[in-house]
Amino acid sequence: DLIVKIFQLEIPGVWLIDPEPFVDERGMFFRHFCGHEFLNAGIDNDIKQTNISRNFKKHTLRGFHYQVRPFQEAKTMFCMTGSFHVKVVDIRKGSKTFMSHISVDLNKRESKSLHIPRGCAVGFLTMEDDSTMLYYMYEFFKEGAYAGFRYNDPAFDFVWPAEPKVISEKDKNYPDFDPDKIT
């Protein structure tokens, strides 16, 4: 039997998904997603769309991104190639971990996934050239509901493992996080 271990991280609803691969002379085979196992852990399994983020250069930064109510999105992220340093920020008002953040490293060698619940923002930094992330999205993208804040927002005191070298103008120019604007 293929097994997927699912571990709750410090922010409620953030789960690290660690498959136990079957390995033989042909290579490796593992279960990446199982609706039953996700439901048993309390993770939504109603995937609406799949996205791929292909990043050509090491130290490319994306984020922090999220969708506002009522279009909040959960996502499960999986590194297909390269490696990523991922930060998750809890922006759920009323949460005991509101405005706290955690970091997780994802890479193609370990085959782990990260599930982020609705109401959290995500940013990541590539740690290798040609790093590709697959996202299972649990809500449809909604134009006008997309929001974000800067990777270096002073409200959070983020420490990145390297200085970002490639970042979009949009991500560079997001405003400071304003907890009063979160519903």
C-alpha positions as CSV (number, residue, x, y, z in Angstrom):
1,D,0.0,0.0,0.0
2,L,1.2,3.5,-0.8
3,I,1.0,5.8,2.2
4,V,0.8,9.5,2.4
5,K,1.8,11.0,5.8
6,I,0.1,14.2,6.6
7,F,1.5,16.5,9.3
8,Q,-0.2,19.6,10.8
9,L,2.3,22.5,11.0
10,E,2.3,25.4,13.5
11,I,-0.4,27.4,11.7
12,P,-3.8,25.6,11.9
13,G,-4.8,24.2,8.5
14,V,-1.2,24.2,7.1
15,W,-0.3,20.6,6.3
16,L,3.0,19.0,5.1
17,I,2.2,16.0,2.9
18,D,5.0,13.5,2.8
19,P,4.5,10.4,0.5
20,E,6.2,7.1,1.2
21,P,7.5,6.1,-2.3
22,F,7.8,2.7,-3.8
23,V,11.3,2.5,-5.2
24,D,12.8,-0.2,-7.4
25,E,15.2,-0.5,-10.4
26,R,12.8,1.4,-12.6
27,G,12.7,4.5,-10.3
28,M,10.1,5.8,-7.9
29,F,6.3,5.7,-7.6
30,F,4.3,7.5,-5.0
31,R,0.8,8.7,-4.2
32,H,0.7,12.5,-4.6
33,F,-2.9,13.1,-3.9
34,C,-5.6,11.0,-2.3
35,G,-9.1,12.5,-1.7
36,H,-9.8,10.0,1.1
37,E,-6.6,10.6,3.0
38,F,-7.0,14.4,2.6
39,L,-10.6,14.2,3.9
40,N,-9.5,12.0,6.8
41,A,-7.0,14.8,7.8
42,G,-9.6,17.5,7.4
43,I,-8.2,18.9,4.1
44,D,-10.6,20.0,1.4
45,N,-10.3,17.7,-1.7
46,D,-12.6,19.6,-4.1
47,I,-9.9,20.8,-6.6
48,K,-11.2,23.5,-8.9
49,Q,-8.1,24.1,-11.1
50,T,-4.5,23.2,-11.4
51,N,-1.8,25.9,-12.0
52,I,1.9,25.6,-12.8
53,S,4.5,28.3,-12.0
54,R,7.7,27.8,-14.0
55,N,10.5,30.0,-12.8
56,F,13.6,30.3,-15.0
57,K,16.1,31.9,-12.6
58,K,17.4,31.1,-9.1
59,H,16.2,33.6,-6.5
60,T,13.0,34.5,-8.3
61,L,10.4,35.7,-5.8
62,R,6.6,35.5,-6.1
63,G,4.2,36.8,-3.5
64,F,2.7,37.4,-1.1
65,H,-0.6,36.5,-2.8
66,Y,-4.1,35.6,-1.7
67,Q,-7.8,36.1,-2.7
68,V,-10.2,38.1,-0.5
69,R,-13.6,36.9,0.8
70,P,-15.7,35.3,-0.4
71,F,-13.2,34.0,-2.9
72,Q,-10.5,32.8,-0.5
73,E,-8.5,30.0,-1.9
74,A,-6.9,27.0,-0.4
75,K,-4.0,25.4,-2.4
76,T,-1.7,22.4,-2.3
77,M,1.8,23.1,-3.7
78,F,4.2,20.5,-5.1
79,C,7.7,21.2,-6.4
80,M,8.1,19.5,-9.8
81,T,11.6,20.7,-10.6
82,G,14.3,22.7,-8.6
83,S,13.6,23.9,-5.1
84,F,11.6,26.6,-3.3
85,H,11.7,28.4,0.1
86,V,7.9,28.9,0.8
87,K,6.5,31.3,3.4
88,V,2.9,31.1,4.6
89,V,1.3,33.9,6.5
90,D,-2.0,33.5,8.5
91,I,-4.2,36.5,7.7
92,R,-7.4,35.1,9.2
93,K,-8.7,37.6,11.7
94,G,-9.7,35.8,14.8
95,S,-7.1,33.0,14.3
96,K,-4.8,32.4,17.3
97,T,-1.9,32.5,14.8
98,F,-3.1,35.7,13.0
99,M,-0.1,37.5,11.3
100,S,2.3,34.7,12.2
101,H,4.2,33.0,9.5
102,I,6.1,29.8,8.8
103,S,8.7,28.6,6.3
104,V,8.9,25.3,4.4
105,D,11.4,24.2,1.9
106,L,10.1,22.1,-1.0
107,N,12.3,20.4,-3.5
108,K,12.0,17.7,-6.3
109,R,14.1,15.2,-4.3
110,E,11.8,14.9,-1.3
111,S,8.5,15.0,-3.2
112,K,6.7,16.7,-0.3
113,S,3.7,18.9,-0.8
114,L,2.4,21.8,1.3
115,H,-1.3,22.5,1.8
116,I,-2.3,26.1,2.6
117,P,-5.8,26.8,3.9
118,R,-8.2,29.6,2.9
119,G,-7.2,32.8,4.6
120,C,-3.4,32.5,4.3
121,A,-1.1,34.3,2.0
122,V,1.8,32.6,0.3
123,G,5.2,33.8,-1.1
124,F,8.1,31.8,-2.3
125,L,11.7,32.2,-3.4
126,T,13.3,29.8,-5.9
127,M,16.5,28.3,-4.8
128,E,17.6,26.8,-8.1
129,D,17.3,27.7,-11.8
130,D,14.4,26.1,-13.6
131,S,12.2,25.6,-10.6
132,T,8.6,24.6,-11.3
133,M,5.7,24.5,-8.8
134,L,2.4,22.7,-9.3
135,Y,-0.7,24.1,-7.5
136,Y,-3.9,22.3,-6.8
137,M,-6.4,25.2,-6.3
138,Y,-9.6,24.7,-4.2
139,E,-11.2,27.9,-5.6
140,F,-11.4,29.5,-9.0
141,F,-9.3,32.5,-9.8
142,K,-11.5,35.6,-9.5
143,E,-10.3,38.8,-11.1
144,G,-10.7,41.7,-8.7
145,A,-10.4,39.4,-5.6
146,Y,-6.7,38.9,-6.0
147,A,-4.5,40.7,-3.4
148,G,-1.1,40.8,-1.9
149,F,1.6,42.4,0.2
150,R,5.3,42.8,-0.2
151,Y,7.9,40.1,0.5
152,N,9.7,42.6,2.7
153,D,6.7,44.0,4.6
154,P,7.9,45.5,7.9
155,A,4.9,44.0,9.7
156,F,6.3,40.5,9.5
157,D,10.2,40.8,9.7
158,F,10.7,38.1,7.1
159,V,14.1,36.5,6.7
160,W,14.7,35.0,3.3
161,P,17.6,32.6,2.7
162,A,18.9,34.8,-0.2
163,E,18.2,38.3,-1.6
164,P,15.5,38.1,-4.3
165,K,17.0,38.9,-7.7
166,V,13.9,38.5,-10.0
167,I,10.6,40.0,-8.8
168,S,7.7,41.5,-10.7
169,E,6.9,45.2,-10.5
170,K,3.5,44.2,-9.1
171,D,5.0,42.2,-6.3
172,K,7.6,44.9,-5.6
173,N,5.0,47.6,-5.3
174,Y,2.3,45.9,-3.2
175,P,1.3,48.1,-0.2
176,D,2.1,47.3,3.4
177,F,-0.2,44.7,5.0
178,D,-3.1,46.4,6.7
179,P,-4.8,44.1,9.2
180,D,-7.8,46.5,9.3
181,K,-8.5,45.7,5.6
182,I,-8.8,42.0,6.3
183,T,-12.4,40.8,6.8
